[in-house]
Amino acid sequence: MKTFTRMIGRYVLATAAVVLLVVGLLLGAVVYLGLHYGAATDSRVRIGTLAEALTPTADGLQLDPARTPADWLQGYAWAMALDDDGSVIWQHDLPQNLNKHYTASEIASFSRWYLDDWPVFCWTADYGLFVAAVPRGSVWKYNIYNNEQLMNAMAAGMLPALALLLGVAAACCLLFSWRGARRLQTIAAGLETVADGGTIRLSTDGFAGELADTVNRTSEQLRRRNEIIARRDDARTSWIAGVSHDVRTPLALILGWAEQLEQDTALPAAARQKACGIRTQSEKLRALIEDLNLTSKLQYGAQPLRCQPTQAGPLLRRLAAEFCDSPLAARCTVALEIAPDADKAILDADAALLARAVENLLHNAACHNPGPVQVQLSAVRTGKTLRITIADDGAGYPPAVLHALQTGEAGENTPHILGLHVVEQIIRAHGGTVAFARNAPRGAKAVLVLPVTEDPAAR
């Protein structure tokens, strides 16, 4: 909810900033244009100064010799002086068709507007009327008239009216924003409920009705989908548990009979060897069933974690000793190396599940390598984490297995990795991480990182 409110606030602030930016740019453009074209206008000599520079002499009217006529008339196309009768008594660059006598009506007309489309400016002097023209199309020259009382009233009421309009606009914006924000906050609260797994039914009236209807339909679809997934998961878990239970009894009989046949000296050696093979494959099948049942429970939360403070050193030494006492030890040797600080590290863990993860890795090292293999089981502590490494010098993980473990994407030809997947689930259930890689210079390596607690009464 706070995030959504902050989003609305940022939107309002961004809108205000954009409005201010646009107003600033417009004002800047007006100032720039005024300075630019105002400077161009001011570059011309003012008409009054130019008229005063034209003085009577013995030879007639002449511009002040302090500057050349071209400098005086810079910015103007031509200039002329008329006497009181309207006759041209001086001119500079005056077009031939304009060198004539002007009547009073013609003078009144061009003094207010244009002379033959030339924008002209006039100035009265002792010698008569001074007229100067700027280039055609360079100046607009129109007179605007209005009632003085109306102009005064508009000038006096402009600022109050503008303030009133801005106030009304701001009030309307605030009202609509407040109503919209309340509606959107309701939708945001509904989205949070959906994200938490709940169901909602929002009102679909108002400007956000379409959005509310979409949220309602999304909530209903998620509810139905969650029900389907829950039923499917329950059915899958029950099926796996049932199959596991049904298989255990005949599998136990097979293991028992195979072991009896393997130890029966009255049978030929070839028969006892076959019985040994039956027992070995049956043990693999039993381990596979146990892994399948465990991974199903871990995936759907059906396997409770019975976490207790567990000292890492004794647990790892016990697991290494049990593995060395098992038949698998004939195919490999285990070297145990535990740092002093790691030996005393306290884990808040389910010891049985954690032992299962380590046993799976040791079992992999022994069973998935063709010849004798050296296994290194080590533990070091780094800050508040315990790093357990199980590495061997065997064949290493196949590339397809590493790809599936590191990316979670299994292809059609990916080998069986259920045991390693169980390891991942167990460690993640304890809040840790697992990394599988190739050992240097050869072999496989698995690194388990688990959080360490200093409080024996944790959890």
N, C-alpha and C positions, 0 to 999 in steps of 0.2 A: 504494500500500500504506500509506504514512504517513497519507494522508488518511483511509483507511478505519479505521486504528487510532485516529486522533484522533476520528473519529466515534463509535467504540465507547466511548472514554474519556469523551467528552462525554455520551453516553447514560447511562453508569454514574453520572457526577457529577450529571447532572440527576435521575436516579432517587433518589440519596441526598439531594439537596436537597429533592425533593418529600416524601420520607419525613420528613426533619427538619422541614419546614414543617408537615406534618400533625400530627406530634407536638407541635410548638410551639403550633399552633392548639388542639389538644385540651387541653394544659396551660393555655393562656390561657383557654379556655372554662371549665375547672374552677375556675381562680382567680377568674374573673369571677363565676361562679355562686356560689362560696363567699362572695366579698365581698358580692355583691348580696343574697343571701338570708340570709347571716350577719348583715349589717347590719340587715336587717328583723327578724331574731330578737333581736338585741341591743337593738333599739329598745324592746323590752318590758322592764319592770323585772324584774330577776331574782326568782325566786320566794322566795328566802331574804330578800332585802331587803324584799319586799312583806310577808312574814310577820312580820318584826321591826317593820315600821311599824304593825302592828295591836297596840295596847297597851290594857291594862285601864284603865278609868276608873270613876268613880262611877256613870255611866250605862251601863256595860257596855263591850264592846270597841269601839274606834274607831281609825280610821287617823290617823296623825300629821297634825295640822292644818296643818303647813308646806306641804302640797300638797293639792289637792282630790282627792276619791275618783276622779274621772275621770282626773286626771293619774297617780295611783298605778296605776290599772288600765288604763292605755293599752296596747293590744295584747291584753288579755284580755277575754273575753266576760262572765264573771261570776266571783265568788269567794265562799267561805263558810269558816267556822271550825267545827269539831266538837270537842265535849269528849271526855273519855275514854270516855263511855258511847255516843258516836256521835250525840248530838243536836246540831242546828244552833244555835249560840249567837251567830253573826253571819253576815250575808250581804249581798251587794251584787249586784243584778240577777239573783239566782238564779231560774231558771225554777220555776214553781209546783209542777210535778210532782217536782222534786228537793228541795223543802223538806220533809224528812221525817227520820225516825230511821234511822240506818244501822247495820247489824250489822257484826260484825268481818269476816265473810266478804266482805260487800259492799265494805268499806273496802280489804281486801286485794286484791280484784279490780280496782277502779278505780284504785288506786295503781299498778298494773302496766300496765294497758291503758286502757280507756275507761270513761266514765260516761255511759250513754245516748248513745253515739256522740260525746260531747264528749271531746277530748283534754285530760286534766287533769294537773296537777302538784301534788305534795303536799310539805308541809314541817312537821316537828314543831316545836312551840313549848311554852312553859310552860303555856299555856292549852289545849293539845290539838293538833289537826291543822288546818293551814291548807291549803285546797284552792282552786286557781284553774284556770279552763278557758280555752283558746284557741278561736277559732271552729272550727266543724266543717269538716273537709276541709282545714285549713291545715297540719296536722302529722301525720306518721306516727309512731305510738308502738308499737313492738314491742321485745321483749327477745330477745336472741340469746345463747345459751349454748353453750359448747364446752369440751372437755377442755383443762385448762391446759397439760399436757405437749405436747399436739398443737399448741396455739397457740404455745408457746415454740419448738417445733421448726420450725414454719412460719416464724416470725419470724426465727429464726437462719439457716434455710436458704434464705430467699427471695432474697437478693442473690446468693449463689453459684449457685443454680439459674437465676436470670435471666441471670447472666453466662454460664453454660454454654449455655443455650438460644441466647443471642445469638451466642456463638462458633460453635456448630454451624450455626446459620442462615447466618452470614457465611461459614463454610467451604464449605457447600453452594453458596451463591451464587457464591463465587470459583471453585469447581471447575466448575460448570456454565458460568459466564461464560468461563473459560479454554478449556474444550473448545469452546464455541460460537464464541469469538473465533478459535481456530485454524481451525475449519471455514470461518468467514466470510472469514478472510484468504486461505484457499485459493481461495475463489470470487472474491474481489477480485483476486487475482493472475491468475485465469483471465479475468476481465473486461478487465484491462489487456492481456493477450495478444490478446484479440479486438479491442480498440480499436486495437492496433498492426497488425492485419491477419492475425494468426495464427489457428490452429485449436486447439481444446482438447477434452479428454474427461475430465470430472471424475467422481469417484466419487459415486454417488447414494444412499449410505447415510447414516444419521444424521438429525438433526432438520432439517438444511438440504438434504435430498435432493431435495425438490421444486424448490427454487431452483436447485440444481446441474443438475437435468435440464432446466430451462428455459434455463439458460445454454448447456448442450450443444446443445439444439435451435436456439437462436439462432445459435451458432457455425457449425453445419452449414448453416443457411439462408444465412448471410452468405457462407460459402465457395462454395456453389452459385451464389449471385447474382453474386459477384465473378467466378467463372469465366464465367458467361454474359455479363457486361458486358465482360470482357476479350476474349472471342471476338468479340463484336459490334463492339467498338472496333477490333480488329485488322482485321476484315472491312471496316469502314467506311473506315479509313485506307488499306487496300490498294486498295479500290475507287476512292477519290478519287484516289490516286496513279496508278492504272492509267488512269482516264479522262483525267486531266490529261496523262499521257504520250501517250495515243492522240490527243488533240485537238491537241497542240502541232504535230505535223507538218503536217496539213492546214491548220491556222490559219496557219502560217508561209508556206505556199504562197499562201494567200488574200491575206495581207498583201503578199507580194512582187508578185504579179500586180496587185493593186489599186494599189500604188505605181507600177508600170510604166505602167499605164493612165492614172493620174493625171498622169504626166509626159510622156505621148505627145502631142506637139503635133499629130499628124495626126488625132486624134480631135476631134469637136465638143466645145465647152465643156460642154454638158449631160452628155455621157458622162464627161468628166473629173471633173465635179462628183459624179456618181454614184459613180465610182471612189474619190473622196475620202471620200464617205460610207461606202463599204464598208470602206475602210482605218480610218476613225475608229471604226466599230462593232466592227471586228475587234480593234483595240487595246483597246477596253473589255472585249471578251470575254476577251482574253488577261490583262488585269489582274484580271478577276473569277476566272479559273481560278487565277491565282497566289495571290490572296487566299484562295480556298477551300482550296487545298492547304496554304498556310501556317497558316491558322487551325486546320485539322485537325491538323497536326503540333504546333502549340503547345498545343492542348487535350489531347492525349494524350501529351505529352512526347516526341514523336518528332523535335522540332527542337532540336538541342543549341545551347546558348548559348556562343559563342566570345568570351568576355568578355576584354577587354584594357583597360589604362588609356588612356582617350581624353579629349583636351582638348576641352571643349565649344565654345569659340569657333571654332577652325578647322573643326570638323565642321559647325556651323551656317552659317558663311560659305560653305563648299563646297556645301552643299545649296541655299542661296539662289542661288548663282551658276549651278548646274546647272539650277535651275528657270527662271531668267531666260533661259537659253540654249535652253530647250525651246519648242516651238510653243505651249504653253499660256500662255506669258508674254504673248502677243498679247492675251489677254483680261483680264489683270490686271497690276498693278504690286505689287512686294514692297518693303517698307521693313524694313530689318534694324536692330535696336537691341539691343546686348549690353553689359551693365554690365561695368566692368573686372574686378571680382572674379568675375563669371560667366564671362568670357572665359578665365580661367586655371583654372577649376574642372575637376577631373579626375573623369571618370565611369568606373566599372568596368562597361563595357558592350560588347555586340556591336554594333559600329559599323554593320554592314550592316542589322541588324534595326532599330536606332534610326533610321537614315536612312529605312528603309521607312515607319516610323510618321509621320515628319515629311512625307515625300513624299505619303503618303495624304491628310494634312490639307491640304497645299497644292493637291493635285489636286482635292480636294473643293471648295475655295474657287473654283477656276477653272472647274470643270465644272458646278457646281450653282447657278450664278447667271446670270440671263439677259443681263446687260450687263457692262460693264467694272467691275471691283471692285478695291478697295484692300486689300492684305493686310499686316498688321503682324506681323512675326516678332521677338519680343523674348525676352530671357533675363536673369533676375536671380537672385542667390544669397541665400538666407535660411538662415543657420546652416549646417547640414550637408545642405541640399537645394538643388537647382537647379530653378527654376521657368521652364519654357519655355511661352510663350503665343503661340498662332497665332489671330489675330482678323481678321475682315474686315467690310466694311460692306455686305454683300450682303443677300439675303433672310432669312438666318438659318435655323436648324434648324426644321423643322415641329414643331408640338406633339406629334404622334404619335412622331416620332423622338426628341425630348427625353425623352418618357415612357419609351420603350423603353431609352434609354441610361442614364437615372437610376435606373430601377427594375428593369431586366432583364426586363420583361414586354412581349412583342411581341404586338400584336393582329393581326387578319386584314388590316387595311388599313395596317399599318405599312410605310413605304417600305423599300427595300433599304438596309441599314446594315452590310453585311459589311466594307467598308473601315474603318469606324470601330470595328467589333468587333475587327478585327486590331490597330488602334492600342491598344485596351485590353489585349489579350493581351500585346503586346510590352512595354508599359510595366510591367504587373504582373509579367511574367517577370523584369524588372530590379529588382523590389522597390519600384516606384513606384506612383503613382496618377494617374488621369485624371479630369477634370471637364469636362463639356460644358454650355454655357449660351448664352443669347442675349447678344450684344454690345450695349453701350450707345453710341449711341442705337439702332442697328440693326445687324443682321448676326449672325454666329456666332462663338463663341469656344471654344477648347479649351485647357485648362491641363494641362501635363504636369509632374509633380513627380517628380524622380529623386534618389536618394541620391548624395551627393558623397563621394568617398574622397580622403584626403590622402596615402595611401600608394600610390605608383605600382606597387608589387609586390603590391597587394591581389589576393585570390583566387588 
